[in-house]
Amino acid sequence: PAYAGLRLEEEVKELGSVLVKPERPLIFIIGGAKTETKKPLVPAFAKIADKVLLGGLLMFSRELERIPNVVFPIDAKDAYDIGPKSVKFFTGIIKEAKTVVWNGPLGVWEKPRYARGTRMIAEELALLPGKTIAGGGDTIAALNASGLASKISYVSLGGGAMLEFLAGKKLPGLVALGHYD
């Protein structure tokens, strides 16, 4: 027999709420440096989300432009951060959201010079009355550094696993537990 721990049950419940009748608009924010694992999942996110906002290195994945509800920064000149116009553009979209999923910083947040985009998005999520879910090591570290982690509805311990679950991939641990039966 196999059993899920309480935290795994909570992860499945919280992340599952995004897949089953989430309050809309539903927005995904996907950033960070791991484009090789995140880029293939963006089309799946675009099918369930009203908008998918891209930052980090994904903002240079121009092949994703063909997906109608994928939104790119409008003034990012390099991969270090999104620009001030993009922050305003993205926060305008986020303000309308009822559910937001965030994975991956929008720039190199560890360097104060490039932290503005990630910090401003985190601050907007902290004010959002709807459901906010954040996951991924760098995202959680950025939230903790800004003192805003406690303002997020749910902080997932999963990074890549969280994204794969939300993209509809079968996770081995959940297969073993009979989750997909």
C-alpha positions in Angstrom: 0.0 0.0 0.0 1.0 3.6 -0.6 0.0 6.7 1.4 0.3 10.4 0.8 1.5 12.7 3.5 -0.5 15.6 4.6 1.6 18.1 2.7 1.2 16.1 -0.6 -2.6 16.0 0.0 -2.6 19.7 0.5 -0.5 20.3 -2.7 -2.9 18.2 -4.8 -5.9 20.0 -3.3 -4.5 23.5 -3.8 -3.0 23.0 -7.2 -6.0 20.9 -8.3 -8.3 23.9 -7.5 -6.6 25.7 -10.4 -7.6 22.9 -12.8 -11.2 22.4 -11.7 -13.4 25.5 -12.0 -10.9 28.2 -10.9 -12.2 31.6 -10.3 -11.5 33.7 -13.4 -9.7 35.5 -14.8 -6.9 32.9 -14.2 -3.4 34.2 -14.8 -0.1 32.3 -15.0 3.2 34.1 -14.5 6.1 32.1 -15.7 9.7 33.3 -15.4 13.1 32.2 -14.2 16.0 30.7 -16.1 14.9 27.1 -16.7 13.5 27.6 -20.2 14.2 24.0 -21.3 11.7 22.6 -18.8 9.2 25.5 -18.7 8.9 26.4 -22.4 7.3 23.0 -23.4 4.6 23.5 -20.7 3.5 27.0 -21.7 1.0 25.8 -24.4 -0.7 23.6 -21.8 -0.9 26.6 -19.4 -2.3 28.7 -22.2 -5.2 26.2 -22.7 -6.3 26.6 -19.0 -5.4 30.2 -18.2 -6.9 33.4 -19.5 -3.4 34.9 -19.9 0.2 33.6 -19.4 2.6 36.3 -18.6 6.3 35.6 -19.4 9.4 36.9 -17.8 13.0 35.7 -17.1 14.6 34.0 -20.0 11.2 32.8 -21.4 10.6 36.4 -22.6 13.0 35.6 -25.5 11.1 32.5 -26.6 9.5 34.2 -29.5 8.1 30.9 -30.9 5.5 31.2 -28.1 4.2 34.5 -29.7 1.8 32.4 -31.9 -0.2 31.4 -28.8 -2.9 34.1 -28.5 -3.0 34.5 -24.7 0.7 34.4 -24.0 1.8 37.9 -23.0 5.4 39.1 -23.4 7.1 42.1 -21.7 6.8 45.2 -23.8 10.0 47.0 -22.8 12.5 44.3 -21.7 15.9 45.0 -23.3 17.8 42.1 -21.6 17.1 39.1 -19.4 18.0 40.9 -16.2 14.6 42.3 -15.6 11.3 43.4 -17.1 11.1 47.1 -17.8 8.8 49.7 -16.0 6.2 49.7 -18.9 6.0 45.9 -18.6 5.6 46.1 -14.8 2.7 48.5 -15.3 1.2 46.4 -18.1 1.5 43.1 -16.1 0.2 44.6 -12.9 -2.9 45.9 -14.8 -3.6 42.3 -15.9 -3.0 40.9 -12.5 -5.3 43.4 -10.8 -8.2 41.9 -12.7 -7.3 38.3 -11.8 -9.3 36.2 -9.4 -6.6 33.4 -9.5 -2.9 33.7 -10.1 -0.2 31.0 -10.4 3.4 32.3 -10.3 6.6 30.3 -10.9 9.9 31.9 -11.6 11.2 35.4 -11.0 10.8 38.0 -13.8 14.5 38.9 -13.7 17.7 38.6 -11.7 16.0 39.6 -8.4 19.0 38.7 -6.3 20.8 41.8 -7.6 19.1 45.0 -6.3 19.5 46.7 -9.7 17.4 44.1 -11.4 14.9 43.2 -8.6 12.2 45.8 -9.4 10.1 43.7 -11.8 9.9 40.7 -9.5 9.4 42.9 -6.4 6.6 44.9 -8.0 4.8 41.8 -9.2 5.1 40.2 -5.7 3.7 43.4 -4.2 0.7 43.3 -6.5 0.1 39.6 -5.7 0.2 40.4 -2.0 -2.6 42.9 -2.5 -4.8 40.7 -4.6 -8.0 39.6 -2.9 -8.2 36.5 -5.1 -6.3 33.2 -4.8 -2.6 33.4 -5.3 -0.3 30.4 -5.7 3.5 30.6 -5.9 6.0 27.9 -6.3 9.6 27.2 -7.2 12.8 27.8 -5.2 13.7 31.2 -6.6 10.2 32.5 -6.5 9.8 31.5 -2.8 13.2 33.0 -2.0 12.2 36.3 -3.7 8.9 36.3 -1.7 10.7 35.6 1.5 13.4 38.3 0.8 10.6 40.8 0.2 8.7 39.7 3.3 5.6 38.9 1.2 5.4 35.1 1.3 2.8 35.2 4.1 0.6 37.3 1.8 0.3 34.6 -0.8 -2.7 32.3 -0.5 -0.6 29.1 -1.1 3.1 28.6 -1.4 3.8 25.3 -3.1 6.9 23.3 -2.3 7.0 22.1 -5.9 8.8 23.9 -8.6 9.0 21.8 -11.7 6.6 19.2 -10.3 4.1 21.9 -9.6 4.3 23.1 -13.2 4.1 19.5 -14.6 1.0 18.8 -12.4 -0.7 22.0 -13.7 0.2 21.1 -17.3 -1.6 17.8 -16.9 1.5 15.6 -16.8 1.3 12.4 -14.8 3.7 12.5 -11.8 5.2 9.2 -10.8 4.4 9.6 -7.1 0.8 10.3 -7.8 0.6 7.4 -10.2 1.9 5.1 -7.4 -0.8 6.5 -5.1 -3.5 5.8 -7.7 -4.4 9.5 -8.1 -5.1 9.1 -11.8 -7.2 5.9 -11.6 
